[in-house]
Amino acid sequence: MARAGLGLGVRELAALADVSTNTITRLERGEALYPRTVEAIRSALEAAGVEFIPENGGGAGVRLKGEKHDK
């Protein structure tokens, strides 16, 4: 969901996270990955503008960070 929200393809996210496209595909299928690999992907998504939302009774989720304007 995070990748799609940013309009990133598998190759683009793989490049941002410095992992293989196969790794992104495996993550999206729900396969187990090393924690450091998951963290690299998460960091890349956060740097691109995704905010991860903790579970609050309705399940964990993601949203795009809003732009902040100085007033």
CYANA upper distance limits for C-alpha pairs under 8 A (distance plus 0.5 A):
  1 MET  CA      5 GLY  CA      6.54
  1 MET  CA     62 VAL  CA      7.94
  2 ALA  CA      6 LEU  CA      6.95
  2 ALA  CA     45 LEU  CA      7.63
  2 ALA  CA     50 VAL  CA      6.99
  2 ALA  CA     62 VAL  CA      6.77
  2 ALA  CA     63 ARG  CA      7.87
  2 ALA  CA     64 LEU  CA      8.49
  3 ARG  CA      7 GLY  CA      6.81
  3 ARG  CA      8 LEU  CA      5.86
  3 ARG  CA      9 GLY  CA      7.67
  3 ARG  CA     10 VAL  CA      8.41
  3 ARG  CA     13 LEU  CA      7.74
  3 ARG  CA     45 LEU  CA      7.81
  4 ALA  CA      8 LEU  CA      6.49
  4 ALA  CA      9 GLY  CA      8.08
  5 GLY  CA     63 ARG  CA      8.47
  5 GLY  CA     64 LEU  CA      7.72
  6 LEU  CA     48 ALA  CA      8.05
  6 LEU  CA     49 GLY  CA      8.07
  6 LEU  CA     50 VAL  CA      8.22
  6 LEU  CA     64 LEU  CA      8.18
  8 LEU  CA     12 GLU  CA      6.33
  8 LEU  CA     13 LEU  CA      6.71
  9 GLY  CA     13 LEU  CA      6.82
 10 VAL  CA     14 ALA  CA      6.56
 10 VAL  CA     21 THR  CA      6.49
 10 VAL  CA     24 ILE  CA      6.96
 10 VAL  CA     25 THR  CA      7.89
 11 ARG  CA     15 ALA  CA      6.67
 11 ARG  CA     20 SER  CA      8.48
 11 ARG  CA     21 THR  CA      6.13
 12 GLU  CA     16 LEU  CA      6.79
 13 LEU  CA     17 ALA  CA      6.61
 13 LEU  CA     24 ILE  CA      8.13
 13 LEU  CA     41 ILE  CA      8.18
 13 LEU  CA     44 ALA  CA      7.96
 13 LEU  CA     45 LEU  CA      8.26
 14 ALA  CA     18 ASP  CA      6.22
 14 ALA  CA     19 VAL  CA      5.50
 14 ALA  CA     20 SER  CA      6.05
 14 ALA  CA     21 THR  CA      5.83
 14 ALA  CA     23 THR  CA      8.24
 14 ALA  CA     24 ILE  CA      6.89
 14 ALA  CA     41 ILE  CA      8.33
 15 ALA  CA     19 VAL  CA      7.00
 15 ALA  CA     20 SER  CA      8.11
 16 LEU  CA     41 ILE  CA      8.44
 16 LEU  CA     44 ALA  CA      6.27
 17 ALA  CA     40 ALA  CA      5.97
 17 ALA  CA     41 ILE  CA      5.55
 17 ALA  CA     43 SER  CA      8.01
 17 ALA  CA     44 ALA  CA      5.71
 18 ASP  CA     40 ALA  CA      8.19
 19 VAL  CA     23 THR  CA      6.92
 19 VAL  CA     24 ILE  CA      8.07
 19 VAL  CA     37 THR  CA      8.17
 20 SER  CA     24 ILE  CA      7.34
 21 THR  CA     25 THR  CA      6.85
 22 ASN  CA     26 ARG  CA      6.59
 23 THR  CA     27 LEU  CA      6.69
 23 THR  CA     33 LEU  CA      8.49
 24 ILE  CA     28 GLU  CA      6.74
 25 THR  CA     29 ARG  CA      6.75
 26 ARG  CA     30 GLY  CA      6.93
 26 ARG  CA     31 GLU  CA      5.83
 26 ARG  CA     32 ALA  CA      8.24
 26 ARG  CA     33 LEU  CA      8.43
 27 LEU  CA     31 GLU  CA      6.03
 27 LEU  CA     32 ALA  CA      7.59
 27 LEU  CA     33 LEU  CA      7.51
 33 LEU  CA     37 THR  CA      6.93
 33 LEU  CA     38 VAL  CA      7.03
 34 TYR  CA     38 VAL  CA      7.00
 35 PRO  CA     39 GLU  CA      6.64
 36 ARG  CA     40 ALA  CA      6.68
 37 THR  CA     41 ILE  CA      6.91
 38 VAL  CA     42 ARG  CA      6.58
 39 GLU  CA     43 SER  CA      6.44
 40 ALA  CA     44 ALA  CA      6.71
 41 ILE  CA     45 LEU  CA      6.74
 42 ARG  CA     46 GLU  CA      6.63
 43 SER  CA     47 ALA  CA      6.56
 44 ALA  CA     48 ALA  CA      6.72
 45 LEU  CA     49 GLY  CA      6.94
 45 LEU  CA     50 VAL  CA      6.03
 46 GLU  CA     50 VAL  CA      5.08
 46 GLU  CA     51 GLU  CA      6.52
 46 GLU  CA     52 PHE  CA      8.38
 49 GLY  CA     64 LEU  CA      6.23
 49 GLY  CA     65 LYS  CA      5.89
 50 VAL  CA     62 VAL  CA      7.15
 50 VAL  CA     63 ARG  CA      6.33
 50 VAL  CA     64 LEU  CA      5.12
 50 VAL  CA     65 LYS  CA      6.23
 51 GLU  CA     62 VAL  CA      6.11
 51 GLU  CA     63 ARG  CA      5.82
 51 GLU  CA     64 LEU  CA      6.35
 51 GLU  CA     65 LYS  CA      6.33
 52 PHE  CA     60 ALA  CA      8.20
 52 PHE  CA     61 GLY  CA      6.52
 52 PHE  CA     62 VAL  CA      4.99
 52 PHE  CA     63 ARG  CA      7.09
 53 ILE  CA     60 ALA  CA      6.17
 53 ILE  CA     61 GLY  CA      5.49
 53 ILE  CA     62 VAL  CA      5.90
 53 ILE  CA     63 ARG  CA      7.84
 54 PRO  CA     59 GLY  CA      8.00
 54 PRO  CA     60 ALA  CA      5.38
 54 PRO  CA     61 GLY  CA      7.23
 55 GLU  CA     59 GLY  CA      5.05
 55 GLU  CA     60 ALA  CA      4.47
 55 GLU  CA     61 GLY  CA      7.75
 56 ASN  CA     60 ALA  CA      7.48
